[in-house]
Amino acid sequence: MSVPALLRRKLVRDLRIRAAQFGAVFVMSALCLAVYGGLEGGWRGMQVEQERMDAEAHLADVWITASSVSPEQFDALRGLSGVSDAETSGLVDATVVDGRSVLVVSALPERIDVPEPVDGGLDGLSDDQIALDAAFASAHALRVGDTVRLRIAGTDHSFTVAASVRAVDRVSDTGVDGLYAPDPAAYGYAYVSRQQMQALGPSRVSVALAGSPEQIMAEAPGLLGAERLTISDRSSQPGVVGLSDRIRQIRSLSLLFLSLFVVVAMLAMFTSMRRLVDMQQRDIATLKALGVTDAELRRHYSQYAVVVALGAFVGFAFAPVLSLFVLDSQRSSFGLITWIPAYTPAPVALAVALVAGASIVSVVATRAARRAEPAAAMRGGGATARRVFPRLRRLSPLNAWGLREIAVARGRLLTALAATVGGTTLLIAGFGMPDSLHHQVARSFESQYLFDAQARLSPGAWSQQGEALASGIADVQWQMTFLAPGDALSGGEAVNVLSDGDLYRLSDADTAVALPADGALVSIALADARGIALGDEVTVLPPGSARGVAVTVRGVTDAAEPQGLFLSRSAWERAGGVFEPNVLLARGAEAAEVLDGRPGIASVLTHDARRANAEQVIDGLGDVFALIKGFGLLLTMVVLVNLGALAFAERTRDYATLAVLGVRPREIRALLLRENVAVTVAGALIGIPTGIAFLSAYLAVFRTDRIVYAPAASPAAIALCVVIVVGCGLSASFLLARRLRRVDVLGALKGAE
C-alpha cells in the first residue's frame, strides 16, 4: 500500500473514531459562518437596496423646509458654490375623509428624490390623480384605480390612485414628530402634479439640494431668514437617517457579536484540534518508523482542517435562510422595495481564516512528535511525570488527586474557564439587550413624559392664535423643539425650550432637575460625545432666524431621549431667542379628543400611542436578539460538551488507574462532577461582569443622535443566564459520567489507543 493511500485510510479512521469531537468542531465552524453570514446578509442587503434607490432617485444631500421660498431666494440657494442641483416642492397636510389618517402631500419631484413606482406609473400624472405611499396604500387596501378622498385646509378633494410608490428620502419617515417607527395605518405620504399643488395652495415648501453637504449646511441657513423652518442633511434627515442607523446597528452588532462568538468558537475548535492531534503521538511515531516523511506527516495532519472547511461551507449555505429572517424582521419598519440578501467577501475571508488556523494548529501540535525518535515517542518517555505537592497530603486522596490534576493541566482548566466565561457573556448580552431597551422606554414614558397628549401645531398657528390653541384644557405645557445645527451640534440633536409646567420632567441619576432660569441643561451622552462641559457656551441657529442664539451650559440631565439641549422659556428669551412653540403638551383623559381636528393643530398623539410605537421599534429587533440568544446558547452547549469529552478522553487512563486502585465508580463520578461544576460555576460568575461590560459595548452601537441606551440587564435575566450555563455544564458532566461505565480498564492501562 502506498503512503498516500495509507494516510487517507488513517484520516478516515481518525474521523470515525473521534466522530463526536470532530463533529463538535464541524458544528462550531458552521455556527461561526451561519451567524455572521446571516447578519451580514441582512444589513448588506438593506444597504445595497438603499444605495440602488439613492442612485436611481438622485437622493438629495440637504433638505430645507420653509414657510415660503421666493424665486430670488431659490436662485440664491441654487447659486451656492457647493450646490450642483436644486428643486422645490410644495407641501400640504391632508387627512383621509371619514378617517384620522394623515398624509403629507407634495408636488411630484422631477430630478431629485424621484419616487419609484411599485404599482402603476407616474408618467403624465393628471390633476385628479395621486401617487400614494405603498405602505399606506396597503394598510388601507387601496389599489391603482381606486378613489381616495382627502380633506385639505377644510376642503374635500377626490383623487384617483395612479400609482403606489416608495420614496428613498422617506424610507424611515414616521410622518409626524413624536413617533419612532412608521405607522402606515395612521401616517403616510403622497404626490400630486405640480399644477395641482399650486391649486391646493401649499402650506410650506421643501427645497432639495444636491452637492456638498458641508458647504450647503454652512451657507444656506442664512439665505432664507425668517421663512426657514428646518435644515438637515443625510445624517439628520428623519426619513433617511433611520434606515442608515439601523443598517449601522445591525452591522456593528454582527461584528461585535462575531468578535466574541468567533473567539470562543476558535478557542474551542483549535483546542480540540490540538488535543485530537496530541492523542496521535504513538501513531506519528509508528508512521515515522514505517518511513513516512515529515512533509507527508504535516500534510496529513493539516487535512484535519477539512472538518472546519465542511462546517464553514454548510454554515455559509445556511446563512441566506438567517439573512431572510433578519430582513423580514425589518420589512415593516422601512420603505425599501426589494429585500434580498447581499454579502461582502468577509464571510469567505472568515472561512479561509478558520481553515488556515485549524491547519496550522494541527501541524504545530505534531511538531514535538515529528522531531522525536520513534522509539522514544512510542515509550512515551517521562512526559507524563507528575509533580508532588506536599500540602495536598492533608486532603483525602481523591481530592488531592483532583487538585493536582488542575494544577498540572492548567491549560485545560483555563480553556474550559474561558469558554464558560465567553458563553455567559454572550447570553447576558443577548438577554440584556431587550431588557435595556425596554427599560429605557419605561423610564422615558413613566418618569419623563407625564402628558397624556402631544399636539403638533401647524406652521404659524402660535403667532395667530397663541394660548387660545389650548382653550378648554386646564393642564398644559408649551414646547418649542427643533433640530438645528450649531457649533457643538451636528443638526441631529434636539433643542427643547419649555414653558413652565411639570408635564416634561428631566432628571439626573433619578433625581428631578429643574430647568435653570439662565442657561441650558445638556444631555450627558451629548456632552460626552461633543466634549461639552459646564460653563461652555453653545450657539444654535433656531428656525426663522439668520442669527445664532448663544446659551451657557449650566447643568446636565441623563435623559436618554431626545439628545440635545433643554432650556426654560425665560432662559431662551434672556439669551435673545424668540419663543415660538410648535408642540402643545396636555394632561387629561379627554385632551387628545379635544385637540384632534382643532384649527391650528396639525396632529395629535396620545401618550399610550407613542409608547406603543417605541415598543414596536424594539420588537422590530426582537428576532435579531432571539437569533443571538439562540446561537449563543447553542455555542455554549457545544463548547462545554466538546471540551468535557476531550478532557475525559485525555484522562481515561487516569480514571482506569483509580479504578484499579479500588476507587469505586460512584466516587470517580462524584470527582468528575465536582471538577466540572466548580469550573462551570466559576466561569459563570466571572462572566457576569464581563457580560455587563459587553452589553454596554452592544448598546453603544445602538446610539444615535436622538437616543442612547444604558445597560439594564435585570437580575432575573442574569440569573437565568447563569442557570443556563451551569445547566449546560451539569448536562455535559452527567453525560460524561455515564461513559465511565464503558471504560475498558485493561485496555486504557495498556496504551493511549
C-alpha positions in Angstrom: 0.0 0.0 0.0 1.3 3.4 -0.9 1.9 6.1 1.7 -0.9 8.4 0.3 -3.4 5.5 0.4 -2.3 4.6 4.0 -2.7 8.2 5.2 -6.1 8.5 3.5 -7.3 5.4 5.3 -5.9 6.7 8.6 -7.6 10.0 8.1 -11.0 8.3 7.6 -10.3 6.0 10.6 -9.5 9.0 12.8 -12.6 10.9 11.8 -14.7 7.8 12.5 -13.2 7.0 15.9 -13.3 10.6 17.1 -16.6 11.4 15.4 -18.0 13.2 18.4 -15.1 15.6 18.8 -14.7 16.3 15.1 -18.5 16.7 14.9 -18.3 19.4 17.5 -15.6 21.2 15.5 -17.8 20.9 12.4 -20.8 22.5 14.3 -18.7 25.3 15.8 -17.3 26.2 12.3 -20.8 26.1 10.8 -22.2 28.3 13.6 -19.5 31.0 13.0 -20.3 31.3 9.3 -24.0 30.9 9.7 -24.3 33.7 12.4 -22.0 36.2 10.8 -23.2 35.4 7.2 -26.9 35.6 8.3 -26.5 39.0 10.0 -24.3 40.4 7.2 -26.7 39.2 4.5 -29.4 41.2 6.3 -27.7 44.5 6.8 -25.8 44.3 3.5 -29.0 43.5 1.6 -30.7 46.6 3.0 -27.6 48.7 2.3 -27.4 47.6 -1.4 -31.1 48.3 -1.9 -30.7 51.7 -0.2 -27.8 52.5 -2.5 -29.7 51.4 -5.6 -32.7 53.6 -4.6 -30.5 56.5 -3.7 -28.8 56.4 -7.1 -32.0 55.9 -9.2 -33.9 58.6 -7.3 -31.0 61.0 -7.2 -31.3 61.4 -3.4 -30.7 65.0 -2.2 -27.8 65.8 0.1 -29.5 68.6 2.0 -33.2 69.4 2.7 -34.6 72.7 3.7 -38.3 73.3 4.6 -39.6 76.9 4.7 -42.9 78.6 5.1 -42.2 80.1 1.6 -39.4 80.5 -0.8 -39.3 83.4 -3.3 -37.7 83.0 -6.7 -34.8 85.2 -5.6 -34.2 83.0 -2.6 -34.3 79.9 -4.6 -31.8 81.3 -7.1 -29.5 82.3 -4.2 -29.6 78.7 -2.9 -29.1 77.2 -6.4 -26.1 79.6 -6.9 -24.2 78.4 -3.8 -20.7 77.1 -4.6 -21.5 73.7 -3.1 -24.8 73.1 -5.0 -24.9 71.1 -8.2 -28.7 70.9 -8.5 -31.8 72.2 -6.6 -35.5 71.6 -6.8 -38.5 73.0 -4.9 -41.7 71.2 -4.0 -44.8 72.4 -2.2 -46.1 70.5 0.8 -49.6 70.3 2.4 -51.1 68.2 5.1 -54.2 66.2 4.3 -56.5 63.8 6.3 -58.5 61.0 4.8 -62.2 61.8 4.8 -64.1 59.7 7.3 -60.9 58.7 9.0 -58.0 60.1 11.0 -55.1 59.0 8.8 -52.8 61.8 7.8 -50.9 62.2 4.5 -48.1 64.7 3.7 -48.8 65.6 0.1 -46.1 67.1 -2.0 -45.6 68.0 -5.7 -44.1 65.2 -7.7 -40.3 65.8 -8.0 -38.7 65.8 -11.4 -35.0 65.4 -10.8 -34.2 65.0 -7.1 -35.8 62.5 -4.7 -37.9 61.0 -7.5 -40.1 58.3 -6.0 -40.0 54.8 -7.5 -43.3 53.1 -8.6 -44.2 49.8 -7.0 -47.5 49.6 -8.9 -48.9 51.8 -11.6 -46.9 54.6 -13.2 -46.0 58.3 -12.7 -45.8 59.5 -16.3 -48.4 62.1 -17.1 -49.8 62.4 -13.6 -53.0 64.4 -14.1 -54.5 66.9 -11.7 -57.1 64.5 -10.5 -54.6 61.7 -9.8 -52.4 60.9 -6.8 -49.4 58.6 -6.1 -49.7 57.0 -2.7 -47.1 55.7 -0.3 -47.1 51.9 -1.0 -47.2 51.0 2.7 -50.1 53.5 3.3 -52.0 52.1 0.3 -51.5 48.6 1.5 -52.6 49.4 5.1 -55.8 51.0 3.7 -56.4 48.3 1.0 -56.1 51.0 -1.8 -55.2 49.9 -5.3 -54.4 51.6 -8.5 -57.7 52.9 -9.9 -59.4 53.3 -6.5 -60.6 56.7 -5.3 -59.4 58.4 -2.2 -61.0 61.4 -0.6 -58.8 63.9 1.2 -59.6 66.9 3.3 -57.0 69.7 2.8 -57.4 73.1 4.6 -61.1 72.3 5.3 -61.9 71.4 1.7 -62.6 67.8 0.4 -60.8 66.6 -2.7 -61.2 63.3 -4.6 -58.2 61.7 -6.3 -57.8 58.6 -8.4 -54.8 56.4 -7.3 -52.5 56.4 -10.2 -49.6 54.5 -8.5 -48.2 53.2 -5.3 -44.6 54.4 -4.7 -41.6 54.2 -2.4 -39.6 57.3 -1.8 -36.0 56.9 -0.8 -36.0 60.2 1.2 -38.9 58.7 3.2 -37.9 55.1 3.8 -37.9 55.6 7.6 -40.3 58.6 7.7 -42.8 58.4 10.6 -45.0 61.1 9.1 -45.1 63.1 12.4 -42.7 64.1 15.1 -43.1 62.0 18.3 -43.2 58.6 16.6 -40.2 56.3 16.5 -41.2 53.9 13.7 -43.5 54.3 10.7 -47.2 53.6 11.2 -48.7 53.3 7.7 -52.2 52.8 9.0 -52.1 56.4 10.5 -49.5 58.3 8.5 -48.1 58.3 5.0 -47.1 60.5 2.1 -48.4 61.2 -1.4 -47.6 63.1 -4.6 -49.7 65.2 -6.9 -48.9 67.1 -10.1 -47.2 70.5 -9.7 -50.2 72.2 -11.2 -52.5 70.5 -8.7 -50.2 71.5 -5.8 -50.4 75.2 -6.9 -54.2 74.9 -6.9 -54.2 73.3 -3.4 -52.0 76.1 -2.0 -49.0 74.6 -0.2 -48.6 75.4 3.5 -44.8 75.1 3.2 -42.1 74.5 0.7 -39.3 71.9 0.6 -36.1 72.6 -1.1 -33.9 69.6 -2.1 -30.3 70.4 -2.8 -27.6 68.1 -4.3 -23.9 68.9 -3.8 -21.5 69.3 -0.9 -23.5 69.0 2.3 -20.8 70.6 4.4 -20.8 73.8 2.3 -24.5 73.9 1.9 -25.2 73.4 5.7 -22.7 76.2 6.4 -24.0 78.7 3.9 -27.7 78.0 3.2 -29.4 78.8 6.6 -28.8 82.5 6.4 -30.3 82.9 2.9 -34.0 82.2 3.9 -34.2 84.2 7.1 -37.5 84.1 8.9 -39.0 81.7 6.3 -36.7 78.8 7.2 -38.2 76.1 9.3 -35.7 73.2 9.2 -32.5 72.2 7.6 -31.0 68.7 7.6 -28.5 66.6 5.7 -28.4 62.8 5.2 -27.1 62.3 8.8 -30.1 64.1 10.3 -33.0 63.9 7.9 -35.6 61.7 9.7 -36.8 60.0 6.5 -33.3 58.8 5.6 -31.2 58.5 8.8 -33.5 55.9 10.4 -32.6 53.3 7.8 -28.9 54.3 7.8 -28.9 54.0 11.6 -30.5 50.5 11.5 -28.0 49.2 8.9 -25.2 50.6 11.0 -26.7 49.0 14.2 -27.1 45.5 12.7 -23.7 45.7 11.0 -22.0 46.7 14.3 -24.0 44.1 16.2 -22.8 41.4 13.8 -19.2 42.5 14.1 -19.3 42.8 17.9 -21.1 39.5 18.3 -18.7 37.9 15.9 -15.7 39.1 17.8 -16.8 37.2 21.0 -18.6 34.4 19.3 -15.7 33.5 17.0 -13.1 33.9 19.7 -15.0 31.4 21.9 -15.6 29.1 18.9 -12.0 29.3 17.6 -10.6 28.8 21.1 -12.7 25.6 21.4 -12.0 24.5 17.8 -8.3 25.0 18.0 -8.1 23.4 21.4 -10.0 20.5 20.1 -7.7 20.1 17.1 -4.6 20.3 19.2 -5.8 17.7 21.7 -7.0 15.4 18.9 -3.5 15.6 17.4 -1.9 15.2 20.8 -3.6 11.8 21.1 -1.8 10.7 18.0 1.7 10.8 19.3 2.3 7.0 19.1 0.6 6.9 15.7 3.1 9.6 14.5 6.0 7.5 15.8 4.7 4.4 14.1 4.3 6.2 10.8 7.8 7.6 11.1 9.1 4.1 11.7 7.3 3.0 8.5 9.2 5.6 6.6 6.6 8.4 6.3 8.4 11.7 5.8 8.0 14.8 7.8 6.4 16.7 4.9 3.9 13.9 4.4 3.0 14.0 8.1 2.5 17.7 8.1 0.3 17.4 5.0 -1.7 14.6 6.6 -2.5 16.4 9.8 -3.2 19.6 8.1 -6.0 17.7 6.4 -7.8 17.6 9.7 -9.0 21.1 8.8 -11.3 19.6 6.2 -13.8 19.3 9.0 -13.6 23.0 9.6 -13.9 23.7 5.8 -17.0 21.5 5.6 -18.5 23.2 8.6 -17.8 26.6 7.1 -19.4 25.6 3.8 -22.6 24.3 5.5 -22.8 27.3 7.7 -22.5 29.7 4.8 -25.0 27.7 2.8 -27.5 28.1 5.7 -26.7 31.9 6.1 -29.2 33.1 3.5 -32.0 31.5 5.5 -31.0 33.6 8.5 -30.5 36.6 6.3 -34.1 36.4 5.0 -35.2 36.0 8.6 -33.3 39.2 9.6 -34.7 41.1 6.5 -38.2 40.0 7.2 -38.0 41.4 10.8 -37.2 44.8 9.3 -39.7 44.9 6.5 -42.4 46.7 8.4 -40.1 49.4 9.6 -38.6 50.7 6.3 -39.9 51.5 2.8 -37.5 49.5 0.7 -38.7 47.9 -2.5 -36.7 44.7 -2.6 -35.5 42.6 0.3 -32.7 40.3 -1.0 -29.7 39.2 1.0 -26.3 40.5 -0.2 -22.8 39.7 1.0 -19.3 41.1 1.1 -16.1 38.9 0.8 -15.9 38.9 4.6 -17.6 35.5 5.2 -15.2 33.9 2.7 -12.3 35.5 4.4 -13.6 34.3 7.8 -13.9 30.7 6.4 -10.3 30.9 5.0 -9.0 32.2 8.3 -10.7 29.3 10.2 -9.4 26.6 7.9 -5.9 28.1 7.8 -5.9 28.4 11.6 -7.0 24.8 12.1 -4.4 23.6 9.7 -1.6 25.5 11.4 -2.7 24.3 14.9 -2.8 20.7 13.8 0.6 20.8 12.2 2.2 22.7 15.2 0.7 20.2 17.6 2.6 17.4 15.9 6.0 19.1 15.9 7.4 17.5 19.1 6.4 14.0 18.0 7.7 14.5 14.5 11.1 15.6 15.8 11.4 12.8 18.4 12.9 9.4 17.7 10.2 6.8 17.0 11.3 4.5 19.9 11.2 7.4 22.4 7.8 8.6 21.2 6.4 5.0 21.4 7.6 4.6 25.0 6.1 7.9 26.0 9.3 9.0 27.8 8.9 10.9 31.0 6.5 13.4 29.7 3.7 12.2 32.0 5.6 12.6 35.2 3.7 14.5 37.9 5.0 17.0 40.5 4.3 16.2 44.1 2.6 18.9 46.1 3.3 18.1 49.9 0.4 20.3 51.1 -2.1 18.1 49.2 -1.2 15.2 51.6 -3.5 16.8 54.2 -6.5 16.2 51.9 -8.3 13.0 51.0 -6.5 11.1 48.2 -9.2 11.7 45.7 -9.5 15.5 46.4 -5.7 15.8 46.4 -5.5 13.9 43.1 -8.2 16.3 41.6 -6.4 19.4 42.7 -3.1 18.1 41.5 -4.6 17.5 38.0 -6.0 21.1 38.0 -2.6 22.5 38.9 -0.7 20.4 36.4 -3.2 20.7 33.5 -3.6 24.4 33.8 -4.1 24.8 30.0 -7.1 22.5 30.1 -8.6 24.4 33.0 -8.1 27.8 31.5 -9.6 26.8 28.2 -12.7 25.4 29.9 -12.9 28.5 32.1 -12.6 30.9 29.1 -15.2 29.0 27.2 -17.6 29.2 30.1 -16.9 32.9 30.6 -17.5 33.5 26.9 -20.8 31.6 26.9 -22.1 33.5 29.9 -21.0 36.8 28.3 -22.9 36.0 25.1 -26.0 35.1 26.9 -26.0 38.1 29.2 -25.5 40.4 26.3 -28.3 38.6 24.3 -30.8 38.7 27.1 -29.7 42.1 28.4 -30.3 43.9 25.1 -34.1 43.8 25.0 -34.2 44.3 28.8 -32.1 47.5 28.4 -34.2 48.9 25.5 -37.5 48.2 27.3 -36.1 49.8 30.5 -35.3 53.0 28.6 -38.8 53.1 27.1 -40.4 52.6 30.5 -38.2 55.2 32.1 -39.0 57.8 29.5 -42.7 57.3 29.5 -43.1 56.8 33.2 -40.7 59.4 34.5 -40.0 61.9 31.8 -43.1 62.3 29.6 -46.0 62.9 32.0 -48.5 64.3 29.5 -51.5 62.4 28.0 -51.5 64.1 24.6 -48.8 65.7 22.4 -50.2 68.0 19.7 -48.1 69.3 16.8 -49.0 72.8 15.9 -49.5 73.9 12.3 -46.9 76.4 11.0 -47.8 79.9 12.1 -50.5 78.7 14.5 -48.8 80.1 17.6 -48.4 83.6 16.1 -52.0 83.6 15.0 -53.8 82.1 18.0 -51.4 81.8 20.9 -52.6 80.1 24.0 -56.1 80.0 22.7 -55.0 76.8 21.0 -55.3 75.1 24.4 -58.6 76.5 25.4 -60.7 74.1 27.4 -57.7 72.2 28.7 -56.5 73.1 32.2 -53.1 71.5 32.5 -50.8 72.3 29.5 -47.2 73.0 28.8 -45.8 74.6 25.6 -42.7 73.2 23.9 -40.5 74.7 21.2 -38.4 71.9 19.7 -36.2 71.9 16.6 -33.2 70.2 15.1 -30.7 72.9 14.3 -27.0 72.9 13.5 -24.7 74.8 15.9 -21.1 75.0 16.9 -21.4 71.9 19.2 -24.4 70.2 17.4 -24.5 68.1 14.3 -28.1 69.0 13.5 -29.4 65.6 14.6 -29.8 66.7 18.2 -32.8 68.5 19.5 -33.1 71.9 21.1 -36.1 71.9 23.5 -37.5 75.1 25.0 -40.2 74.6 27.6 -42.7 76.9 29.3 -43.4 76.5 33.0 -45.1 73.2 33.9 -44.4 69.7 35.0 -45.5 67.6 32.1 -42.0 67.2 30.7 -39.7 66.2 33.6 -35.9 65.9 33.5 -33.7 64.1 35.9 -30.1 63.3 36.7 -29.4 60.0 38.5 -33.2 59.6 39.1 -33.3 63.0 40.9 -35.6 65.6 39.3 -33.6 68.5 37.8 -35.3 71.9 37.2 -34.6 73.9 34.1 -32.3 76.9 35.0 -33.6 80.4 34.8 -30.4 81.3 32.8 -28.6 78.9 30.5 -29.4 75.3 29.5 -29.2 71.7 30.5 -27.3 69.3 28.2 -27.9 65.6 28.0 -25.0 63.7 29.4 -24.4 61.5 26.3 -24.3 64.6 24.1 -21.9 66.3 26.4 -19.6 63.3 26.4 -19.8 62.9 22.6 -19.2 66.6 21.8 -16.9 67.5 24.7 -19.4 70.0 26.2 -18.6 71.0 29.8 -20.4 73.1 32.4 -19.9 76.8 31.7 -19.3 76.2 27.9 -21.2 78.5 25.6 -23.1 76.8 22.8 -24.6 78.6 19.8 -27.6 77.3 18.0 -29.4 78.5 14.9 -33.2 78.5 15.6 -35.8 78.2 12.8 -36.7 81.5 11.1 -33.5 83.2 12.1 -30.2 84.1 10.4 -28.7 84.9 13.8 -27.5 82.3 16.2 -28.5 82.2 19.9 -25.7 81.6 22.4 -26.6 79.8 25.6 -24.4 78.7 28.5 -24.5 75.2 29.8 -25.5 75.2 33.5 -26.2 71.6 34.2 -26.7 68.1 32.9 -29.5 65.6 32.6 -29.4 61.9 32.0 -32.3 61.9 29.6 -31.8 59.1 27.2 -34.2 60.7 24.6 -34.1 63.1 23.0 -30.4 64.0 23.0 -29.8 67.8 23.0 -30.2 71.0 24.9 -33.1 71.8 27.3 -34.0 75.4 28.2 -36.8 77.2 30.1 -38.7 79.8 28.2 -37.3 82.6 30.3 -33.7 81.4 29.7 -34.3 81.2 26.0 -35.8 84.7 25.8 -33.0 86.0 28.1 -30.4 84.6 25.6 -32.2 86.6 22.8 -34.3 83.8 21.3 -38.0 84.2 20.3 -40.3 81.6 21.9 -42.5 80.2 19.2 -43.8 76.8 20.4 -44.6 74.1 17.9 -45.8 71.5 20.3 -48.6 71.5 22.9 -48.4 69.0 25.8 -51.6 68.4 27.6 -52.8 66.3 30.6 -56.2 64.8 30.8 -58.0 61.7 29.6 -60.0 63.8 27.1 -57.1 66.0 26.0 -56.4 64.2 22.7 -60.0 64.1 21.7 -60.5 67.8 22.5 -57.4 68.8 20.5 -57.9 66.5 17.5 -59.2 68.4 14.5 -59.0 71.8 16.1 -57.8 74.6 13.8 -54.1 75.1 14.2 -53.5 71.6 15.4 -51.7 69.5 12.7 -51.6 66.2 14.5 -52.3 64.7 17.9 -50.5 61.7 19.5 -51.5 60.1 22.8 -49.0 59.0 25.4 -50.0 55.4 25.0 -49.7 55.5 21.2 -46.2 56.9 21.4 -45.1 54.3 23.9 -46.6 51.5 21.8 -44.8 52.9 18.8 -41.5 53.0 20.8 -42.0 49.3 21.8 -42.7 48.5 18.2 -39.1 49.6 17.3 -37.7 47.2 19.9 -40.0 44.4 18.7 -38.6 45.0 15.2 -35.2 43.9 16.6 -36.6 41.1 18.7 -35.9 38.5 16.0 -32.3 39.6 15.8 -31.9 39.4 19.6 -33.6 36.0 19.6 -31.1 34.8 16.9 -28.2 36.0 19.0 -29.5 34.4 22.2 -30.3 31.1 20.4 -26.9 30.8 18.8 -25.1 31.9 22.0 -26.9 29.1 23.9 -26.1 26.6 21.2 -22.4 27.5 21.1 -22.2 27.3 24.9 -23.7 23.8 24.9 -21.5 22.5 22.1 -18.3 24.0 23.5 -18.8 22.7 27.0 -19.8 19.2 25.9 -16.9 19.0 23.5 -14.3 20.3 25.9 -15.6 17.9 28.5 -15.4 15.0 26.1 -11.9 15.8 25.2 -10.8 16.1 28.8 -12.5 12.8 29.5 -10.6 11.1 26.6 -7.3 12.6 27.8 -7.9 11.3 31.4 -9.3 7.9 30.6 -6.1 6.2 31.7 -6.2 8.2 35.0 -9.7 7.1 35.7 -8.7 3.5 34.9 -5.8 3.8 37.3 -8.2 5.0 40.1 -10.5 2.1 39.4 -7.6 -0.4 39.7 -6.6 1.2 43.0 -10.0 0.4 44.4 -11.8 3.7 44.0 -15.5 3.0 43.4 -17.2 4.2 40.2 -19.6 6.5 42.1 -16.6 8.2 43.8 -14.9 8.7 40.4 -18.2 10.1 39.0 -18.5 12.4 42.0 -15.0 13.6 41.5 -15.6 14.3 37.8 -18.9 16.2 38.6 -17.2 18.3 41.3 -14.4 19.4 39.0 -16.7 20.3 36.1 -19.3 22.1 38.3 -16.6 24.1 40.0 -15.1 25.3 36.7 -18.6 26.0 35.2 -19.8 27.9 38.3 -16.5 29.9 38.4 -16.7 30.7 34.7 -20.4 31.8 35.0 -19.7 34.1 37.9 -16.7 35.7 36.2 -18.9 36.0 33.1 -21.4 38.3 34.9 -19.2 41.4 35.0 -17.8 40.7 31.5 -21.3 40.2 30.2 -22.4 43.5 31.6 -19.4 45.2 30.1 -20.0 43.5 26.7 -23.7 44.6 27.0 -22.5 48.2 27.4 -20.5 47.8 24.2 -23.5 46.3 22.5 -25.7 49.3 23.5 -23.1 51.8 22.3 -23.6 50.7 18.7 -27.3 51.5 19.1 -26.6 55.1 20.0 -27.9 57.7 17.6 -28.0 61.5 17.6 -31.5 61.2 19.0 -31.3 58.4 21.6 -28.9 56.5 23.8 -29.3 53.4 25.9 -27.8 52.4 29.3 -27.3 48.7 30.3 -30.1 47.5 32.4 -30.0 43.7 32.4 -32.5 42.6 35.1 -31.3 40.3 37.9 -33.7 37.7 36.7 -32.1 37.7 33.2 -28.6 37.5 34.7 -29.7 34.6 37.0 -31.3 32.9 34.0 -28.0 33.1 32.0 -26.0 31.7 34.9 -28.5 28.9 35.4 -28.4 28.1 31.6 -24.6 27.9 31.6 -24.4 25.9 34.8 -27.1 23.6 33.5 -25.2 23.1 30.3 -22.1 22.2 32.4 -24.1 19.8 34.5 -25.6 18.1 31.5 -22.2 17.7 30.0 -20.9 16.3 33.3 -23.7 13.7 33.6 -23.3 12.6 30.0 -19.5 12.1 30.6 -20.1 10.4 34.0 -22.2 7.8 32.3 -19.3 7.0 30.0 -17.3 5.8 33.0 -19.2 2.5 32.9 -17.9 1.8 29.4 -14.2 2.4 30.1 -12.1 -0.7 29.3 -9.8 -0.5 32.3 -7.2 -3.0 31.0 -7.2 -1.5 27.5 -6.8 2.0 28.9 -3.8 1.0 31.0 -2.1 -0.7 28.1 -1.8 2.4 25.9 -3.3 5.5 24.6 -5.4 3.8 22.0 
